[in-house]
Amino acid sequence: MAVKKRFHAALLAAAIATIAPACHAQNTTDWLANSYGTLAAHVGNTARSMWVAPEGVIYAASMWDEYEGGVAIYQNHKSLGSIGAHGEFQGSAITGNATSIFAAHQYNKSYGSGAVGRYNRATGARDLLIQVSASNNVPRIDVITGLATAGSLLYASDFYGNRVRVYTTGGVWQRDIDISGPGALALDSAGNVWVARKSAGAIDEFGPTGALLNTIQMPGGAQPSALYFDASAGQLMVGDEGPDMNIKRYTLSGRPTLAGTFGIQGGYLDTTTGIKGQVGAKRFTRVVGIGKDTAGNLYVLNNPWGGSWDLGRNGGTDIHAYNGAGDLQWTLQSLNFEGVAAPDPVTDGALFYGGTNLYEGSAGGTFVANTVDPFAYPSDPRIDMSDTQRDEHFGQLVSVGANRILVASGQNPPIFYFFHFNAANGYIAIPDASIPGAAFNTTLRVTSGFCIDSKGGVWAGLDKTGYIYHYPLTGFDASGKPAWGPGIPIRIPASIQPLTRIVYLADSDTMILAQGIVGSTDWTSIGTRIEVYHGWSAGNTTAPNPVINLPHVDAKSIDAAGSYLFVSYWFSSSGQALPNIDAFNLATGRLDATLVNTNSSAVDAGSAMDSMYGIRAYLRSTGEYVVTKNNVKGSSITVYRWTP
């Protein structure tokens, strides 16, 4: 009788196991690409200009921050909050004085573009709006490119007006200084204004009445992107965005002369002190802000290369603080907003490749490299201001032998860009091809899913064809550039149409297809049906087993590795955010686990998923799964680690 009871108990337990919801996984939760993981402490998104108050308070302006105001405030390596709305500022220019902050505004329907707002430093409230430029219908483009103030005067560079406009700090116009394409500004102790002309590689000095006094013609290729007058040394500090990637110091007694530089010549692209692309204490990327405090500390704002017409999704925020001796004291970094990084198979997941940046480590991680070289590859789509996407910060990475292939794309991409690496170029990703594009002999958009598999094969659901096209990798040339064969069409199974996602695991010949929303024209969203085909390339393209029915209707991004499919969601039908990641067993279709935030005191992982390729999954040689997720609110990347 006891044996019979034990038998029935075992049957009951087995039945319950088939219907019970998955338990939360015993995963760990970490983050990359931001100095701080919590929303309250996080470093703001994509600062493109900076002003430092005498007491060392830093004000950094951005075009967009999903969670807080567009002017972030820092001191002593910590966030002090923010000013304004998250989409209020252009990010192109900021300055301040003892009582106020002045910042360029982005386009607004009520007043257009070309306006500057004045904000009370104590309250954060805007108390004045100055319409500086007549170019008031230019969305997304920097119209006000420089701001500076001293005493009772405010100077503003009106780029399209080819003038520097002078106002009182109360907004009363005084005069204009005519100058072609003005940019960054600085005021010296004599009341003279220095105006950078980035495209001309020059800086002009004008007296208090507007008379031209001097011109500094910088070395060939130089692009003055930031100015600061160092009163203690009587020098003008110039951030050079050209190939030198450093800060130049000019003495201003008599005719300006170059007194020295700060930073490694060539910055992050130098190969004598590091690997090409490697960032570091004085290996600058794009210097866009310089400031000092009364204690003699120097602050440098870098904006790593990346991003296209949406300047709010540019390369990131990278603030360096140095003591009076020039030694690095700390950094504040926010290097990801709408993007994700993929674990690197070559290093078994130790490195993470985003669309433009490279990371390693934990608890915020280390910024290893910026993979864009704007001088060797000026047509790189990741810096193309007229590109069809707002950015290409979503990275997918595979390795075939020692050859890495990076695929970079945007938030909801109909086009994917391919890059390779080689020893001569270090960490720089070399542009190769795109789909659609000539390398794949198609002009059709990719609207029914995309995948690059571990053997370098490309799978693409081309727009309105009803087919998945497989482009097998044919090899690499001597420089490491990949090539693919003609597309092999495979009819999309009727049971999964409209198709919206493709994941192919070459090692196990497993194809995973996700259905879109039936009857909808939204090709970016996932419905509730996912089909798993074992032996796809062996010929099984019609008999899925298992079929996974998702528990939520708002799945947005999927990826797979090893034995599991990982699913990330947007919002539920009731409007509730669904931040966790579900792990489905590819053999049984069962929801085996849900990855949750196990480290809420140090990292926020609460962002809903609003991008098509916003998670990446990798199975390490240790049996540990590493899943990365785009964290929009925290301007970071959430990292889940799980061993089943």
C-alpha positions in Angstrom: 0.0 0.0 0.0 2.8 2.4 0.8 4.5 1.6 -2.5 1.2 2.3 -4.3 0.9 5.7 -2.5 4.4 6.6 -3.4 3.7 5.7 -7.1 0.6 8.0 -7.2 2.5 10.8 -5.5 5.2 10.5 -8.2 2.6 10.7 -11.0 1.0 13.7 -9.3 4.3 15.5 -9.0 5.1 14.8 -12.7 1.7 16.2 -13.7 2.1 19.3 -11.7 5.6 19.9 -13.2 4.1 20.0 -16.7 1.7 22.8 -15.8 3.5 24.7 -13.1 4.8 28.1 -14.0 8.6 28.5 -14.1 10.3 29.6 -11.0 12.6 32.5 -10.9 16.1 31.5 -12.0 19.0 31.6 -9.5 20.7 34.2 -11.8 22.9 37.1 -10.9 22.3 40.6 -12.2 24.9 43.1 -13.2 25.4 46.0 -15.6 27.8 47.6 -18.1 28.3 50.9 -19.9 27.4 53.3 -17.0 29.4 54.2 -13.9 26.3 53.6 -11.8 23.5 51.1 -12.1 20.6 52.7 -10.3 18.4 55.3 -11.9 19.0 57.8 -9.1 22.8 57.6 -9.5 23.2 56.9 -13.2 25.3 59.0 -15.4 23.1 60.9 -17.9 22.9 60.0 -21.6 25.1 61.4 -24.3 26.4 64.7 -23.0 27.7 66.9 -25.8 28.7 70.1 -24.0 29.8 71.0 -20.4 30.2 73.9 -18.1 32.1 73.6 -14.8 31.3 76.0 -11.9 34.2 77.4 -9.9 33.4 75.0 -7.0 33.6 72.0 -9.2 29.9 71.4 -10.0 29.6 70.0 -13.5 26.7 70.8 -15.8 26.5 68.5 -18.9 23.9 69.0 -21.6 22.2 66.2 -23.7 19.6 66.1 -26.3 17.7 63.3 -24.6 17.7 61.3 -21.4 14.9 58.7 -20.9 14.7 59.0 -17.2 15.8 62.5 -16.0 16.4 66.1 -17.2 18.6 66.9 -20.1 21.1 68.9 -18.1 22.8 66.5 -15.7 24.6 67.8 -12.6 27.7 66.1 -11.0 30.3 66.8 -8.4 33.0 64.6 -6.8 32.1 61.6 -9.0 28.5 61.7 -8.0 25.2 62.8 -9.6 23.5 65.7 -8.0 20.3 65.5 -10.1 19.3 67.3 -13.3 17.6 70.4 -14.7 14.7 70.6 -17.2 12.8 68.0 -19.1 14.5 64.9 -20.6 13.9 66.1 -24.2 14.2 69.9 -23.7 17.8 70.6 -24.7 19.8 70.3 -27.9 23.0 69.4 -26.0 25.1 71.5 -28.4 26.1 74.3 -26.0 25.9 75.3 -22.3 27.5 77.9 -20.0 26.8 79.4 -16.7 27.6 81.9 -14.0 27.1 82.2 -10.2 23.3 82.2 -10.4 22.2 80.8 -13.8 22.8 78.1 -16.5 22.3 79.0 -20.2 21.7 76.0 -22.5 20.7 75.6 -26.2 17.2 74.2 -26.7 16.2 71.6 -29.2 13.4 72.2 -31.7 10.0 72.9 -30.1 6.7 73.4 -31.9 5.9 76.5 -29.9 9.2 78.4 -30.6 11.1 76.3 -33.2 14.9 75.9 -33.1 17.7 78.3 -32.2 16.6 79.3 -28.7 18.6 79.5 -25.5 17.0 79.0 -22.0 18.2 80.5 -18.8 17.8 78.4 -15.7 18.1 79.2 -12.0 20.9 77.1 -10.6 19.3 77.0 -7.1 15.8 76.0 -8.2 16.4 74.5 -11.7 13.5 76.5 -13.1 13.7 78.2 -16.4 13.2 81.9 -16.0 14.0 83.3 -19.5 14.0 82.1 -23.2 16.1 83.9 -25.7 15.4 83.4 -29.4 18.9 83.7 -30.8 18.7 82.4 -34.3 16.5 83.2 -37.3 16.9 79.6 -38.3 14.0 78.5 -36.2 12.8 75.5 -38.3 15.7 73.2 -38.2 14.8 70.0 -36.2 17.6 67.8 -34.9 20.5 70.0 -36.2 22.8 72.1 -34.0 21.8 75.7 -34.5 23.4 77.2 -31.4 26.9 75.8 -31.4 28.6 77.8 -28.6 27.8 79.7 -25.4 29.9 81.7 -23.0 29.2 84.3 -20.3 31.2 86.8 -18.3 30.0 89.6 -16.1 26.7 90.8 -17.5 27.2 89.5 -21.0 26.1 86.3 -22.8 27.7 85.3 -26.1 26.0 82.8 -28.4 27.2 81.2 -31.7 24.4 81.3 -34.3 25.9 78.8 -36.7 23.5 79.3 -39.7 23.3 83.0 -39.1 27.1 83.2 -39.4 27.4 85.4 -36.4 28.1 85.5 -32.7 25.3 87.3 -30.9 25.9 89.3 -27.8 23.2 89.8 -25.1 23.0 90.8 -21.6 22.4 87.9 -19.2 18.9 89.3 -19.0 18.4 88.6 -22.7 18.8 92.2 -24.1 20.5 92.1 -27.5 23.7 94.2 -27.7 25.4 93.5 -31.0 26.4 90.9 -33.5 29.9 89.8 -34.6 30.0 88.5 -38.1 31.9 85.2 -38.6 31.4 82.2 -40.8 30.3 79.0 -39.1 31.0 79.9 -35.5 31.3 77.2 -32.9 32.7 76.8 -29.4 33.3 80.1 -27.4 35.5 81.3 -24.6 36.0 84.7 -22.9 39.4 85.7 -21.6 40.2 88.0 -18.7 40.4 91.1 -20.9 36.8 90.6 -22.2 37.9 89.3 -25.6 35.9 86.5 -27.1 37.5 83.5 -28.8 35.4 81.8 -31.5 36.2 78.3 -32.9 35.5 77.6 -36.6 35.7 73.9 -36.6 35.5 73.2 -40.3 38.2 75.8 -40.9 40.6 74.6 -38.2 40.8 78.1 -36.8 40.0 80.2 -33.8 39.4 83.9 -34.0 39.8 86.5 -31.3 37.5 89.5 -31.1 37.7 92.5 -28.8 34.9 93.7 -26.5 33.5 95.9 -29.3 33.6 93.2 -31.9 36.9 94.0 -33.7 39.0 91.1 -35.0 42.3 91.0 -33.1 43.9 87.6 -33.8 43.5 84.3 -35.6 45.0 81.0 -34.5 45.3 78.8 -37.6 45.7 75.3 -36.2 47.6 72.4 -37.8 46.2 70.8 -40.9 43.2 68.6 -40.2 42.6 70.1 -36.8 39.0 70.7 -35.7 38.6 72.9 -32.7 35.6 71.5 -30.9 35.8 72.9 -27.3 37.4 76.1 -25.8 38.3 77.0 -22.3 40.2 80.1 -21.0 42.6 79.0 -18.2 42.9 82.2 -16.3 45.5 80.8 -13.9 47.9 80.1 -16.7 46.8 82.8 -19.1 46.2 80.2 -21.8 43.5 79.1 -24.2 42.8 75.4 -24.1 41.4 74.0 -27.3 39.9 70.5 -27.7 40.9 69.1 -31.1 38.4 66.8 -32.7 40.8 66.2 -35.6 43.3 63.3 -35.9 45.4 64.7 -33.0 42.6 64.0 -30.6 44.1 66.0 -27.8 43.9 69.4 -26.0 46.2 72.2 -27.2 47.3 75.1 -25.0 48.0 78.5 -26.5 49.6 81.4 -24.7 47.8 84.7 -25.2 50.4 87.3 -24.3 51.1 89.0 -27.7 50.4 86.8 -30.7 49.0 83.4 -29.6 51.5 80.6 -29.8 51.2 76.9 -29.0 52.6 76.3 -25.5 52.0 72.6 -25.2 49.3 69.8 -25.3 47.4 67.6 -22.9 46.6 64.1 -23.9 48.2 61.4 -26.1 48.9 62.6 -29.7 46.3 60.7 -31.7 44.1 59.9 -28.7 42.4 56.6 -28.8 43.7 55.9 -32.3 47.4 56.1 -31.3 49.3 52.8 -31.7 52.5 53.7 -29.8 50.9 53.7 -26.3 48.0 51.3 -26.8 45.9 49.3 -29.3 44.2 51.3 -32.0 40.7 52.2 -30.7 41.7 51.7 -27.1 40.5 54.5 -24.7 42.4 55.5 -21.6 43.3 58.2 -19.1 44.6 60.5 -21.8 43.6 58.6 -24.9 40.7 60.9 -25.8 38.0 60.3 -28.3 36.0 63.4 -29.2 36.7 66.2 -26.8 33.6 68.4 -26.6 34.0 70.1 -23.2 36.8 71.5 -21.1 36.6 73.2 -17.6 38.5 73.8 -14.4 37.5 74.6 -10.9 39.2 76.9 -8.4 41.1 74.0 -6.9 42.9 73.5 -10.2 41.2 70.3 -11.2 40.7 69.8 -14.9 37.5 68.2 -16.4 37.4 66.9 -19.9 34.1 65.7 -21.6 34.5 63.2 -24.4 31.7 62.2 -26.7 32.9 58.8 -28.2 32.2 58.5 -31.9 28.9 57.0 -33.0 25.3 57.9 -33.7 23.6 59.5 -36.7 20.9 62.1 -37.1 19.4 61.5 -33.7 22.1 63.3 -31.6 20.5 62.0 -28.4 21.9 58.5 -29.4 25.4 59.7 -30.0 28.5 57.9 -28.7 28.0 58.6 -25.0 29.1 60.6 -22.0 32.7 60.2 -20.9 33.9 62.8 -18.3 37.5 62.6 -17.0 38.6 64.5 -13.9 42.3 65.3 -13.4 44.2 66.9 -10.5 46.5 69.9 -10.9 49.4 67.5 -11.8 47.4 66.1 -14.7 46.7 62.7 -13.1 43.4 61.0 -13.7 41.3 61.0 -10.5 38.0 59.5 -11.8 35.7 59.1 -14.7 31.9 59.3 -15.1 30.6 57.3 -18.1 27.4 56.7 -19.8 28.2 54.8 -23.0 24.9 53.2 -24.1 21.4 54.5 -24.4 19.4 52.7 -27.1 21.7 49.7 -27.8 23.1 46.4 -26.5 26.4 44.6 -26.5 27.1 41.0 -27.4 29.3 38.6 -25.5 32.5 37.8 -27.5 33.0 34.1 -28.3 36.7 34.6 -28.8 37.2 35.5 -25.1 34.4 33.2 -23.9 32.2 36.2 -23.0 34.8 38.3 -21.2 34.5 41.1 -23.7 31.2 42.7 -24.9 30.8 44.3 -28.4 28.2 47.0 -28.9 27.6 48.7 -32.2 30.3 51.3 -31.5 31.8 50.6 -28.1 33.6 47.7 -26.4 33.3 46.8 -22.7 34.6 44.3 -20.2 34.2 43.6 -16.4 31.4 44.0 -14.0 29.6 46.6 -11.8 29.5 49.1 -14.7 32.4 47.5 -16.4 35.4 49.1 -18.1 35.2 51.1 -21.3 37.8 49.3 -23.4 37.5 50.9 -26.9 35.6 53.0 -29.3 35.5 50.9 -32.6 34.9 53.8 -35.0 37.7 55.5 -36.9 36.2 58.6 -38.5 39.4 59.5 -40.4 40.2 56.2 -42.1 36.5 55.4 -42.7 34.6 58.7 -43.0 31.7 56.9 -44.7 31.2 54.5 -41.8 27.4 54.3 -41.5 27.7 54.5 -37.7 28.6 58.2 -38.1 26.6 59.0 -41.2 24.4 61.9 -40.3 22.0 61.2 -43.2 21.7 57.5 -42.4 18.1 56.1 -42.4 18.5 54.9 -38.8 18.9 57.0 -35.7 21.9 55.0 -34.6 23.6 51.7 -35.0 24.4 50.9 -31.3 22.9 47.4 -31.3 25.8 44.9 -31.7 25.7 41.3 -32.8 28.9 39.4 -32.9 30.1 36.0 -34.2 33.6 34.5 -34.5 34.6 32.1 -37.2 38.0 30.8 -36.2 39.9 33.9 -35.1 37.8 36.1 -37.4 35.2 38.3 -35.7 32.2 39.7 -37.6 30.3 42.6 -36.1 26.8 43.4 -37.2 25.5 46.9 -36.1 21.9 48.0 -36.4 19.4 50.5 -35.0 16.4 50.2 -32.7 14.0 48.7 -35.2 16.2 48.1 -38.2 15.3 47.3 -41.8 19.0 47.4 -42.6 22.1 45.7 -41.0 25.7 46.7 -41.4 28.7 44.3 -41.3 32.2 45.0 -40.1 35.4 43.0 -39.6 38.6 43.4 -37.5 42.3 42.7 -38.1 45.5 43.1 -36.2 46.6 46.2 -38.0 43.5 48.1 -37.0 43.2 46.8 -33.4 39.8 47.4 -32.0 38.5 49.4 -35.0 35.6 47.8 -36.8 36.2 48.1 -40.6 33.0 48.7 -42.6 32.3 45.9 -45.1 28.8 45.6 -46.4 25.1 45.9 -45.6 21.9 44.0 -46.2 20.1 45.3 -48.2 23.2 46.1 -50.3 25.4 45.0 -53.2 27.2 42.3 -51.2 23.9 40.5 -50.9 22.5 41.5 -54.3 19.2 43.0 -52.9 17.6 46.3 -52.3 14.7 44.8 -50.3 14.4 45.7 -46.6 14.8 43.1 -43.9 11.3 43.1 -42.3 10.8 39.4 -41.5 13.8 38.7 -39.2 17.6 38.7 -39.3 20.3 36.4 -37.9 24.0 35.9 -38.3 24.9 32.4 -37.1 28.0 31.1 -35.4 29.4 30.0 -38.8 29.0 33.5 -40.3 25.9 32.6 -42.3 23.3 35.3 -42.8 19.6 34.6 -42.6 17.2 37.4 -43.7 13.5 37.6 -44.2 13.3 40.0 -47.1 10.3 42.3 -47.3 7.1 40.8 -48.8 8.9 37.9 -50.5 7.5 35.1 -48.4 11.0 33.6 -48.1 13.9 33.4 -45.7 17.2 33.9 -47.6 20.3 32.1 -46.4 23.6 33.6 -47.5 26.4 31.2 -46.5 29.8 32.6 -45.6 32.3 31.7 -48.3 35.4 32.9 -46.4 37.7 35.8 -45.6 40.3 37.7 -47.6 43.8 38.4 -46.3 42.6 41.4 -44.4 39.8 39.5 -42.6 37.0 40.8 -44.8 34.1 38.3 -45.0 32.2 37.4 -48.2 29.0 35.5 -48.7 27.5 33.4 -51.4 24.2 34.0 -53.3 21.0 33.9 -51.2 19.3 30.5 -51.0 15.5 31.0 -50.7 13.5 28.9 -48.2 9.8 29.4 -48.1 8.5 30.7 -44.8 6.1 28.1 -43.2 2.5 29.2 -43.5 2.0 28.4 -39.8 4.4 31.2 -38.7 3.4 34.0 -41.0 3.8 36.9 -40.7 7.3 36.1 -39.8 9.1 38.7 -37.6 12.2 37.1 -36.0 14.8 34.5 -37.0 17.4 32.8 -34.8 19.5 30.0 -36.2 21.8 27.9 -34.0 24.3 26.4 -36.5 25.9 24.1 -34.0 22.7 22.2 -33.4 21.0 22.9 -36.7 18.1 24.5 -34.9 15.9 27.2 -36.4 13.7 29.4 -34.2 11.0 31.5 -36.0 8.8 34.0 -34.2 5.4 35.1 -35.6 4.4 38.7 -35.8 1.0 40.0 -34.9 -1.6 38.6 -37.3 -3.5 41.3 -39.1 -1.2 44.0 -38.1 1.1 46.2 -40.3 3.6 46.5 -37.4 6.5 44.3 -38.6 8.6 45.1 -35.5 6.5 43.4 -32.9 6.2 39.7 -31.9 3.0 37.9 -31.3 2.7 34.8 -29.0 3.7 31.9 -31.3 7.3 30.7 -31.7 8.2 27.6 -33.7 11.4 25.6 -33.1 12.7 23.4 -36.0 15.3 20.8 -35.2 17.3 19.7 -38.3 16.3 22.8 -40.4 19.3 22.7 -42.8 19.0 18.9 -42.9 15.6 19.4 -44.5 13.0 19.9 -41.7 11.4 23.2 -42.7 7.8 22.2 -42.2 7.4 20.3 -38.9 8.1 22.4 -35.8 8.7 20.7 -32.5 8.1 22.2 -30.1 5.8 25.2 -30.6 6.2 27.7 -27.8 3.2 29.9 -26.9 4.4 32.9 -25.0 2.6 33.9 -21.8 2.6 37.6 -22.7 1.4 39.3 -25.8 4.1 42.0 -25.9 7.3 40.2 -26.7 9.8 42.5 -28.4 13.2 40.8 -28.6 14.5 37.2 -28.6 17.8 35.4 -28.8 19.0 31.8 -28.2 22.1 30.0 -27.1 22.7 26.4 -26.2 19.5 24.8 -25.0 17.4 27.9 -24.4 15.4 30.6 -26.0 15.4 34.0 -24.2 12.5 36.3 -24.6 12.2 40.0 -23.5 9.0 41.9 -23.4 7.6 45.4 -23.8 4.4 46.2 -21.7 1.5 44.0 -20.9 -1.9 44.7 -22.3 -2.7 46.3 -18.9 0.2 48.7 -19.3 2.5 47.0 -16.8 6.2 46.9 -17.6 7.6 43.4 -18.2 11.3 43.8 -17.4 12.1 40.1 -16.8 13.5 37.7 -19.3 11.9 34.3 -19.9 14.0 31.2 -20.7 12.3 28.5 -22.7 13.7 25.0 -23.2 14.3 24.4 -26.9 13.7 20.7 -26.5 10.5 20.8 -24.6 9.1 24.3 -25.2 8.7 24.6 -21.4 9.3 27.9 -19.6 12.1 26.7 -17.4 13.1 29.9 -15.7 12.6 33.6 -15.6 15.6 35.9 -15.2 14.9 38.6 -12.6 16.8 41.4 -10.9 18.7 39.9 -8.0 20.7 43.0 -7.3 18.2 45.8 -7.0 20.3 47.8 -4.5 23.0 48.3 -7.1 21.4 48.0 -10.5 18.0 48.9 -11.9 16.8 46.4 -14.5 13.3 47.6 -14.8 13.3 48.9 -18.4 10.7 47.4 -20.7 12.1 46.2 -24.0 11.4 48.6 -27.0 13.9 47.3 -29.5 13.8 44.4 -31.9 17.3 43.1 -31.2 17.8 44.4 -27.7 19.0 41.1 -26.0 22.0 38.9 -26.8 22.6 35.4 -25.4 25.8 33.4 -25.1 26.6 30.0 -23.6 30.1 30.0 -22.0 32.4 27.0 -21.9 31.6 26.8 -18.1 27.9 26.1 -18.8 26.9 29.6 -17.7 24.5 31.6 -19.9 25.2 35.3 -20.3 22.3 37.4 -21.4 22.6 41.1 -22.1 19.7 43.5 -22.3 19.2 47.1 -23.5 18.4 49.2 -20.5 16.9 52.5 -21.9 16.1 54.2 -18.6 19.4 53.6 -17.0 21.5 54.4 -20.2 23.2 51.0 -19.6 23.3 47.3 -20.4 21.9 44.8 -18.0 23.8 41.6 -17.7 22.2 38.4 -16.5 24.3 35.3 -15.6 22.6 32.0 -15.1 23.7 28.4 -14.8 20.7 26.0 -15.1 
